[in-house]
Amino acid sequence: MRSAMRILALNLIAVASLAGAAQAGAFVCRETPIVTATERLNGLAPKIAAGGKLDILAIGSSSTEGVGASTREKSYPSRLQALLTAAWPRVQVTVANAGIGGEVAPQTLARLKQALTERRYDLVIWQVGTNDAVRGGDMAAFKAMVSDGIALVRQAGPSLALLDPQFFPGIREPARYRAYVEAIGTIAKGQSVPVFTRYDTMREWHAADERAFAAALAPDSFHMSDAGYDCLARDMAAGLVSLTATGRPIVAQGR
């Protein structure tokens, strides 16, 4: 037991050290607590301890697909796969990128349902809400769709984590946009689903250095750049290691 915990501690240190290594232009990635959770991903811990395969589905819109990155390999799912492989060397980690740019929640939910009938996954990371927040619409319907998606994944069996919308300085209706972010957090908290709080994390990057933050975004000032996706993936990897580490604190508990 002590040996396993020692290995786990080394893996946590490795992921944390990676979080300070990425740099592009003036933007320097530093470890940022990104997970809000009331429970751990207990279903994954035994699989990670035993080794073998771990299949992750990353589904969502353009920031899952990797729009803004120079290549698909620079998207957050690809970087997350590499980082988790380093953190869990006994596990064969595969992160399937099922991102399609421009989708809103109903479209992604339909694809999620189909994906879960075609293949078995151990973990689903559902990036949800960005285009819905940008466009606006029926908030009650959006909340219902998020709840339906959570129920769908749970019925199928995988563990689940949500990835909320990105922050960008050009948000036109910040109050409405923030309302979608808060809705995701409230629903997830009520149903004990971890959330990668990308909005708050990126807002912290922006507050720390507005000029440097520009390098975390693509030229359209909306999607993320290679550096932004890499930093996001590092924060998410550290969060996943924390959520699957028995006896260790959850990152950003109660944030």
C-alpha positions as a Markdown table, in Angstrom:
| # | Residue | x | y | z |
|---|---|---|---|---|
| 1 | Met | 0.0 | 0.0 | 0.0 |
| 2 | Arg | 2.8 | 2.4 | 0.9 |
| 3 | Ser | 4.6 | 1.6 | -2.3 |
| 4 | Ala | 1.5 | 2.3 | -4.4 |
| 5 | Met | 0.9 | 5.6 | -2.6 |
| 6 | Arg | 4.6 | 6.5 | -3.1 |
| 7 | Ile | 4.2 | 5.9 | -6.9 |
| 8 | Leu | 1.0 | 7.9 | -6.9 |
| 9 | Ala | 2.7 | 10.8 | -5.1 |
| 10 | Leu | 5.5 | 10.8 | -7.7 |
| 11 | Asn | 3.0 | 10.8 | -10.5 |
| 12 | Leu | 1.2 | 13.8 | -8.9 |
| 13 | Ile | 4.5 | 15.6 | -8.7 |
| 14 | Ala | 5.3 | 14.8 | -12.3 |
| 15 | Val | 2.0 | 16.3 | -13.6 |
| 16 | Ala | 2.4 | 19.3 | -11.4 |
| 17 | Ser | 5.9 | 20.0 | -12.6 |
| 18 | Leu | 4.7 | 19.7 | -16.2 |
| 19 | Ala | 2.2 | 22.4 | -15.5 |
| 20 | Gly | 4.9 | 25.0 | -15.1 |
| 21 | Ala | 6.8 | 24.0 | -18.2 |
| 22 | Ala | 4.8 | 25.2 | -21.2 |
| 23 | Gln | 5.6 | 28.6 | -22.6 |
| 24 | Ala | 4.6 | 30.3 | -25.8 |
| 25 | Gly | 5.5 | 34.0 | -26.3 |
| 26 | Ala | 4.9 | 35.8 | -23.1 |
| 27 | Phe | 2.3 | 33.4 | -21.8 |
| 28 | Val | 3.6 | 31.0 | -19.2 |
| 29 | Cys | 1.5 | 28.1 | -18.1 |
| 30 | Arg | 1.5 | 27.6 | -14.3 |
| 31 | Glu | -0.5 | 25.0 | -12.3 |
| 32 | Thr | -4.0 | 26.3 | -11.7 |
| 33 | Pro | -6.6 | 24.4 | -9.6 |
| 34 | Ile | -9.4 | 23.6 | -12.1 |
| 35 | Val | -11.6 | 20.9 | -10.6 |
| 36 | Thr | -14.7 | 21.5 | -8.6 |
| 37 | Ala | -16.0 | 18.3 | -7.2 |
| 38 | Thr | -18.0 | 16.9 | -4.2 |
| 39 | Glu | -16.9 | 13.3 | -5.0 |
| 40 | Arg | -13.9 | 11.5 | -6.6 |
| 41 | Leu | -14.0 | 9.5 | -9.8 |
| 42 | Asn | -13.9 | 6.3 | -7.7 |
| 43 | Gly | -14.8 | 4.1 | -10.6 |
| 44 | Leu | -11.5 | 4.9 | -12.3 |
| 45 | Ala | -9.1 | 4.4 | -9.4 |
| 46 | Pro | -9.1 | 0.5 | -9.4 |
| 47 | Lys | -8.5 | 0.5 | -13.2 |
| 48 | Ile | -5.6 | 2.9 | -12.9 |
| 49 | Ala | -4.1 | 0.8 | -10.0 |
| 50 | Ala | -4.5 | -2.4 | -12.0 |
| 51 | Gly | -3.0 | -1.0 | -15.2 |
| 52 | Gly | -4.3 | -2.0 | -18.6 |
| 53 | Lys | -6.5 | 0.2 | -20.9 |
| 54 | Leu | -8.4 | 3.4 | -20.0 |
| 55 | Asp | -10.6 | 4.7 | -22.8 |
| 56 | Ile | -11.7 | 8.4 | -22.5 |
| 57 | Leu | -14.3 | 10.1 | -24.7 |
| 58 | Ala | -13.7 | 13.9 | -25.1 |
| 59 | Ile | -16.9 | 15.3 | -26.7 |
| 60 | Gly | -18.0 | 18.8 | -27.4 |
| 61 | Ser | -17.6 | 21.6 | -29.9 |
| 62 | Ser | -14.7 | 23.5 | -31.4 |
| 63 | Ser | -12.5 | 23.7 | -28.3 |
| 64 | Thr | -12.6 | 19.9 | -28.1 |
| 65 | Glu | -12.0 | 19.5 | -31.8 |
| 66 | Gly | -9.0 | 21.9 | -31.4 |
| 67 | Val | -10.0 | 24.9 | -33.5 |
| 68 | Gly | -7.2 | 27.4 | -33.1 |
| 69 | Ala | -4.5 | 24.9 | -32.6 |
| 70 | Ser | -1.8 | 24.5 | -35.3 |
| 71 | Thr | -2.4 | 20.8 | -35.6 |
| 72 | Arg | -4.9 | 18.2 | -34.2 |
| 73 | Glu | -2.1 | 16.9 | -32.0 |
| 74 | Lys | -2.0 | 20.3 | -30.2 |
| 75 | Ser | -5.7 | 20.0 | -29.2 |
| 76 | Tyr | -6.5 | 19.5 | -25.5 |
| 77 | Pro | -7.5 | 15.8 | -25.9 |
| 78 | Ser | -4.2 | 14.9 | -27.6 |
| 79 | Arg | -2.2 | 16.7 | -25.0 |
| 80 | Leu | -4.3 | 15.2 | -22.2 |
| 81 | Gln | -3.6 | 11.7 | -23.5 |
| 82 | Ala | 0.1 | 12.3 | -23.5 |
| 83 | Leu | 0.1 | 13.8 | -20.0 |
| 84 | Leu | -2.0 | 11.1 | -18.5 |
| 85 | Thr | 0.2 | 8.4 | -20.1 |
| 86 | Ala | 3.1 | 10.1 | -18.3 |
| 87 | Ala | 1.2 | 10.3 | -15.0 |
| 88 | Trp | 0.0 | 6.7 | -15.2 |
| 89 | Pro | 2.8 | 4.7 | -16.9 |
| 90 | Arg | 1.1 | 1.4 | -16.3 |
| 91 | Val | -2.0 | 2.4 | -18.1 |
| 92 | Gln | -2.7 | 2.6 | -21.8 |
| 93 | Val | -4.6 | 5.8 | -22.1 |
| 94 | Thr | -6.6 | 6.6 | -25.2 |
| 95 | Val | -8.5 | 9.9 | -25.4 |
| 96 | Ala | -10.9 | 9.9 | -28.4 |
| 97 | Asn | -11.5 | 13.4 | -29.8 |
| 98 | Ala | -15.2 | 13.7 | -30.7 |
| 99 | Gly | -15.3 | 17.5 | -31.0 |
| 100 | Ile | -17.2 | 19.2 | -33.8 |
| 101 | Gly | -17.0 | 23.0 | -34.1 |
| 102 | Gly | -20.2 | 25.1 | -33.9 |
| 103 | Glu | -22.4 | 22.6 | -32.0 |
| 104 | Val | -24.8 | 23.5 | -29.3 |
| 105 | Ala | -25.8 | 21.2 | -26.5 |
| 106 | Pro | -28.7 | 19.4 | -28.3 |
| 107 | Gln | -26.4 | 18.4 | -31.2 |
| 108 | Thr | -23.6 | 17.2 | -28.9 |
| 109 | Leu | -26.1 | 15.3 | -26.7 |
| 110 | Ala | -27.4 | 13.4 | -29.7 |
| 111 | Arg | -23.9 | 12.4 | -30.7 |
| 112 | Leu | -23.0 | 11.5 | -27.2 |
| 113 | Lys | -26.0 | 9.1 | -27.1 |
| 114 | Gln | -24.8 | 7.5 | -30.3 |
| 115 | Ala | -21.2 | 7.2 | -29.2 |
| 116 | Leu | -22.2 | 5.4 | -26.0 |
| 117 | Thr | -24.0 | 2.8 | -28.0 |
| 118 | Glu | -21.1 | 2.2 | -30.3 |
| 119 | Arg | -18.2 | 1.8 | -27.8 |
| 120 | Arg | -17.6 | 1.3 | -24.1 |
| 121 | Tyr | -15.7 | 4.2 | -22.4 |
| 122 | Asp | -14.3 | 4.4 | -18.9 |
| 123 | Leu | -14.6 | 8.2 | -18.7 |
| 124 | Val | -16.6 | 10.9 | -20.6 |
| 125 | Ile | -15.4 | 14.5 | -20.6 |
| 126 | Trp | -18.3 | 16.6 | -21.9 |
| 127 | Gln | -17.4 | 20.1 | -23.0 |
| 128 | Val | -20.7 | 21.9 | -22.9 |
| 129 | Gly | -22.2 | 25.3 | -23.1 |
| 130 | Thr | -19.9 | 27.6 | -25.0 |
| 131 | Asn | -22.0 | 28.1 | -28.1 |
| 132 | Asp | -25.2 | 28.0 | -26.1 |
| 133 | Ala | -23.8 | 30.9 | -24.0 |
| 134 | Val | -22.7 | 32.9 | -27.0 |
| 135 | Arg | -26.0 | 32.5 | -28.8 |
| 136 | Gly | -28.4 | 32.6 | -25.9 |
| 137 | Gly | -31.7 | 30.8 | -25.9 |
| 138 | Asp | -34.0 | 29.0 | -23.5 |
| 139 | Met | -32.1 | 28.5 | -20.3 |
| 140 | Ala | -34.6 | 26.0 | -18.9 |
| 141 | Ala | -34.1 | 23.9 | -22.0 |
| 142 | Phe | -30.4 | 24.1 | -21.7 |
| 143 | Lys | -30.4 | 23.0 | -18.0 |
| 144 | Ala | -32.7 | 20.1 | -18.9 |
| 145 | Met | -30.3 | 19.0 | -21.7 |
| 146 | Val | -27.3 | 19.0 | -19.3 |
| 147 | Ser | -29.3 | 16.9 | -16.8 |
| 148 | Asp | -30.3 | 14.6 | -19.5 |
| 149 | Gly | -26.7 | 14.1 | -20.6 |
| 150 | Ile | -25.6 | 13.4 | -17.1 |
| 151 | Ala | -28.3 | 10.7 | -16.8 |
| 152 | Leu | -27.4 | 9.3 | -20.2 |
| 153 | Val | -23.8 | 8.8 | -19.3 |
| 154 | Arg | -24.6 | 7.3 | -15.9 |
| 155 | Gln | -27.0 | 4.9 | -17.3 |
| 156 | Ala | -24.4 | 3.8 | -19.8 |
| 157 | Gly | -21.8 | 3.2 | -17.1 |
| 158 | Pro | -18.7 | 5.5 | -17.6 |
| 159 | Ser | -17.5 | 8.0 | -15.1 |
| 160 | Leu | -18.3 | 11.6 | -16.1 |
| 161 | Ala | -16.7 | 15.1 | -15.8 |
| 162 | Leu | -17.9 | 18.3 | -17.4 |
| 163 | Leu | -15.8 | 21.0 | -19.0 |
| 164 | Asp | -17.4 | 24.4 | -18.9 |
| 165 | Pro | -17.1 | 27.3 | -21.4 |
| 166 | Gln | -13.9 | 29.2 | -22.0 |
| 167 | Phe | -13.3 | 32.8 | -20.9 |
| 168 | Phe | -12.3 | 35.3 | -23.5 |
| 169 | Pro | -12.1 | 39.1 | -23.2 |
| 170 | Gly | -14.6 | 39.8 | -26.1 |
| 171 | Ile | -17.7 | 38.3 | -24.4 |
| 172 | Arg | -20.5 | 40.5 | -25.6 |
| 173 | Glu | -23.1 | 39.8 | -23.0 |
| 174 | Pro | -21.0 | 38.7 | -20.0 |
| 175 | Ala | -23.9 | 38.4 | -17.6 |
| 176 | Arg | -25.8 | 36.0 | -19.9 |
| 177 | Tyr | -22.6 | 34.1 | -20.6 |
| 178 | Arg | -21.8 | 33.8 | -16.9 |
| 179 | Ala | -25.3 | 32.5 | -16.3 |
| 180 | Tyr | -24.6 | 29.5 | -18.5 |
| 181 | Val | -21.4 | 28.8 | -16.7 |
| 182 | Glu | -23.1 | 29.0 | -13.3 |
| 183 | Ala | -26.0 | 26.8 | -14.5 |
| 184 | Ile | -23.5 | 24.0 | -15.5 |
| 185 | Gly | -21.8 | 24.3 | -12.1 |
| 186 | Thr | -25.1 | 24.2 | -10.1 |
| 187 | Ile | -26.4 | 21.2 | -12.0 |
| 188 | Ala | -23.1 | 19.3 | -11.6 |
| 189 | Lys | -22.9 | 20.1 | -7.9 |
| 190 | Gly | -26.4 | 18.9 | -7.4 |
| 191 | Gln | -25.6 | 15.6 | -9.1 |
| 192 | Ser | -22.1 | 15.2 | -7.8 |
| 193 | Val | -20.4 | 15.5 | -11.2 |
| 194 | Pro | -16.9 | 17.0 | -11.3 |
| 195 | Val | -16.5 | 20.1 | -13.4 |
| 196 | Phe | -13.3 | 21.4 | -15.0 |
| 197 | Thr | -13.8 | 25.1 | -14.4 |
| 198 | Arg | -12.2 | 26.4 | -17.5 |
| 199 | Tyr | -14.0 | 29.8 | -17.4 |
| 200 | Asp | -12.7 | 30.7 | -13.9 |
| 201 | Thr | -9.3 | 29.3 | -14.7 |
| 202 | Met | -8.9 | 31.3 | -17.9 |
| 203 | Arg | -10.2 | 34.4 | -16.2 |
| 204 | Glu | -7.5 | 34.0 | -13.6 |
| 205 | Trp | -4.9 | 33.8 | -16.3 |
| 206 | His | -6.3 | 37.0 | -17.8 |
| 207 | Ala | -6.4 | 38.8 | -14.5 |
| 208 | Ala | -2.8 | 37.8 | -13.7 |
| 209 | Asp | -1.4 | 39.3 | -17.0 |
| 210 | Glu | -3.8 | 40.6 | -19.6 |
| 211 | Arg | -1.1 | 41.2 | -22.2 |
| 212 | Ala | 0.4 | 37.7 | -21.9 |
| 213 | Phe | -3.1 | 36.1 | -21.9 |
| 214 | Ala | -3.4 | 37.0 | -25.6 |
| 215 | Ala | -0.9 | 34.3 | -26.4 |
| 216 | Ala | -3.2 | 31.7 | -24.8 |
| 217 | Leu | -5.8 | 32.5 | -27.5 |
| 218 | Ala | -5.8 | 31.9 | -31.3 |
| 219 | Pro | -5.8 | 34.9 | -33.6 |
| 220 | Asp | -9.6 | 35.1 | -33.5 |
| 221 | Ser | -9.3 | 36.0 | -29.8 |
| 222 | Phe | -12.0 | 33.3 | -29.0 |
| 223 | His | -10.5 | 29.8 | -29.5 |
| 224 | Met | -7.5 | 28.7 | -27.6 |
| 225 | Ser | -3.9 | 28.6 | -29.1 |
| 226 | Asp | -1.4 | 25.7 | -28.8 |
| 227 | Ala | -0.2 | 27.3 | -25.6 |
| 228 | Gly | -3.7 | 27.7 | -24.2 |
| 229 | Tyr | -4.8 | 24.1 | -25.0 |
| 230 | Asp | -1.6 | 22.8 | -23.6 |
| 231 | Cys | -2.0 | 24.6 | -20.3 |
| 232 | Leu | -5.7 | 23.5 | -20.1 |
| 233 | Ala | -4.6 | 19.9 | -20.7 |
| 234 | Arg | -2.0 | 20.1 | -17.9 |
| 235 | Asp | -4.5 | 21.5 | -15.4 |
| 236 | Met | -7.0 | 18.9 | -16.4 |
| 237 | Ala | -4.4 | 16.1 | -16.1 |
| 238 | Ala | -3.5 | 17.3 | -12.6 |
| 239 | Gly | -7.2 | 17.4 | -11.7 |
| 240 | Leu | -7.8 | 13.9 | -13.0 |
| 241 | Val | -4.9 | 12.5 | -11.0 |
| 242 | Ser | -6.3 | 14.2 | -7.9 |
| 243 | Leu | -9.8 | 12.9 | -8.5 |
| 244 | Thr | -8.6 | 9.3 | -8.8 |
| 245 | Ala | -6.0 | 9.4 | -5.9 |
| 246 | Thr | -7.4 | 7.6 | -2.9 |
| 247 | Gly | -6.8 | 9.5 | 0.3 |
| 248 | Arg | -5.7 | 12.7 | -1.3 |
| 249 | Pro | -7.5 | 16.0 | -1.3 |
| 250 | Ile | -9.6 | 17.0 | -4.3 |
| 251 | Val | -8.3 | 20.0 | -6.2 |
| 252 | Ala | -10.2 | 23.3 | -5.6 |
| 253 | Gln | -12.8 | 21.6 | -3.4 |
| 254 | Gly | -15.8 | 23.8 | -3.0 |
| 255 | Arg | -14.5 | 26.4 | -5.5 |
